[in-house]
Amino acid sequence: MEADSKVEQAVLKLLDNYAKAYREKDLEGMLKLFVEDDDLVVIGTGFDEWVKGNEELRSGFERDLDQADSINVKFRNVTISSNGKVAWLSCHMNMDAKVDGNDIYLPGRLSAVVEERNNKWLFAHAHYSLPAEDQEEGKAYPEP
């Protein structure tokens, strides 16, 4: 179910605010973009990056911000669908970071569920992943 233009614009603004908060290393700004629910789940690329609830979300973002000198997030190929006060999206989420003086590029993918609460769209679930480097294009599985 494709999102109407009002919902689409609101969700794109949420993504813009997320990228801005990361770029400015604004922890509180990042946290304000997520629902304050115990069952919030955010999944990152590390084995230990399965975050549940706002306390773990805070810790995860603190780690991201502490370990990078700079972070720049860009979204492309965004698809947004919605039904009422819930929308879901998928997109390419590329991150450029400087870590210990080294440039790092992460060509990731994001899927998320967002919810409108009190006239504000917030992330209710997010999953960021990186393509498997050892899986060749056209192959369903990595080589053993």
C-alpha positions as CSV (number, residue, x, y, z in Angstrom):
1,M,0.0,0.0,0.0
2,E,1.8,3.1,-1.3
3,A,2.1,6.0,1.1
4,D,0.2,9.2,0.4
5,S,2.4,12.3,-0.2
6,K,1.8,13.7,3.3
7,V,3.0,10.5,5.0
8,E,5.9,10.2,2.5
9,Q,7.1,13.7,3.1
10,A,6.9,13.1,6.9
11,V,8.9,9.9,6.7
12,L,11.5,11.5,4.5
13,K,11.8,14.3,7.0
14,L,12.4,11.7,9.7
15,L,15.2,10.2,7.6
16,D,16.7,13.7,7.1
17,N,16.5,14.4,10.9
18,Y,18.2,11.0,11.5
19,A,21.1,11.8,9.1
20,K,21.4,15.3,10.6
21,A,21.6,14.1,14.2
22,Y,24.2,11.5,13.2
23,R,26.3,14.1,11.4
24,E,26.1,16.5,14.3
25,K,26.7,13.7,16.8
26,D,23.6,14.8,18.6
27,L,22.7,11.8,20.8
28,E,19.6,13.4,22.3
29,G,18.4,14.4,18.9
30,M,18.8,10.8,17.7
31,L,16.9,9.3,20.6
32,K,14.0,11.7,20.1
33,L,13.4,10.0,16.7
34,F,12.5,6.7,18.2
35,V,9.4,5.5,20.2
36,E,9.9,5.2,23.9
37,D,8.8,1.6,24.2
38,D,10.3,-1.4,25.9
39,D,9.7,-3.5,22.8
40,L,11.6,-1.2,20.5
41,V,14.1,-3.2,18.5
42,V,17.0,-1.8,16.5
43,I,19.4,-4.2,14.7
44,G,22.8,-3.1,13.5
45,T,25.6,-4.9,11.7
46,G,27.6,-6.2,14.6
47,F,26.9,-9.5,16.2
48,D,26.1,-7.7,19.5
49,E,24.0,-4.9,17.8
50,W,20.6,-6.2,18.7
51,V,19.2,-3.4,20.8
52,K,15.9,-3.7,22.7
53,G,14.4,-0.7,24.5
54,N,15.5,2.8,24.9
55,E,18.3,2.2,27.4
56,E,20.1,-0.2,25.1
57,L,19.4,2.2,22.2
58,R,21.1,5.0,24.1
59,S,24.1,2.8,24.8
60,G,24.4,1.7,21.2
61,F,24.3,5.2,19.8
62,E,26.8,6.3,22.4
63,R,29.1,3.6,21.2
64,D,28.6,4.7,17.6
65,L,29.3,8.3,18.3
66,D,32.2,7.7,20.7
67,Q,34.1,5.4,18.2
68,A,33.8,7.7,15.2
69,D,35.4,11.1,14.6
70,S,32.7,11.9,12.0
71,I,29.7,10.1,10.5
72,N,27.8,11.1,7.4
73,V,24.6,9.1,6.5
74,K,22.9,9.3,3.1
75,F,19.7,7.6,2.0
76,R,18.8,6.6,-1.6
77,N,16.2,4.5,-3.4
78,V,13.7,5.0,-0.6
79,T,10.4,3.2,-0.8
80,I,7.7,4.0,1.6
81,S,4.3,2.4,2.2
82,S,1.7,3.1,4.9
83,N,-1.6,2.2,6.4
84,G,-3.1,4.7,8.8
85,K,-0.5,5.8,11.5
86,V,2.0,3.1,10.5
87,A,4.5,3.2,7.6
88,W,7.3,1.0,6.6
89,L,10.3,1.8,4.5
90,S,13.3,0.3,2.8
91,C,16.3,2.0,1.3
92,H,20.1,2.1,0.8
93,M,21.6,3.7,3.8
94,N,25.3,4.5,3.1
95,M,27.5,5.7,5.9
96,D,30.8,7.5,5.5
97,A,32.7,7.6,8.8
98,K,36.2,8.5,10.0
99,V,37.4,6.1,12.7
100,D,40.8,6.4,14.2
101,G,41.8,8.7,11.3
102,N,40.7,6.1,8.7
103,D,37.9,6.6,6.2
104,I,35.3,3.9,6.3
105,Y,32.4,3.4,3.8
106,L,29.5,1.2,4.7
107,P,27.1,0.5,1.8
108,G,24.2,-0.6,3.9
109,R,20.5,-1.3,3.6
110,L,17.8,-0.1,6.0
111,S,14.4,-1.4,6.6
112,A,12.2,0.2,9.2
113,V,8.7,0.5,10.7
114,V,7.7,4.0,11.7
115,E,4.6,5.2,13.6
116,E,2.8,8.5,13.9
117,R,2.4,9.4,17.6
118,N,1.1,12.8,18.6
119,N,1.5,14.1,15.1
120,K,5.1,13.1,15.0
121,W,6.6,10.2,13.0
122,L,9.0,8.0,15.0
123,F,11.0,4.8,14.4
124,A,9.4,1.8,16.0
125,H,11.7,-0.8,14.5
126,A,14.9,-0.6,12.4
127,H,17.2,-3.0,10.8
128,Y,20.5,-1.9,9.2
129,S,22.5,-4.5,7.3
130,L,25.6,-4.8,5.1
131,P,25.8,-7.1,2.1
132,A,27.7,-10.3,2.8
133,E,31.2,-9.7,1.4
134,D,31.9,-13.4,0.8
135,Q,28.7,-14.0,-1.2
136,E,29.2,-13.5,-5.0
137,E,26.7,-11.7,-7.0
138,G,24.2,-14.1,-8.5
139,K,24.8,-16.7,-5.8
140,A,22.2,-17.5,-3.1
141,Y,24.8,-18.5,-0.5
142,P,28.5,-17.7,0.3
143,E,31.1,-20.2,-0.8
144,P,31.9,-22.7,1.9
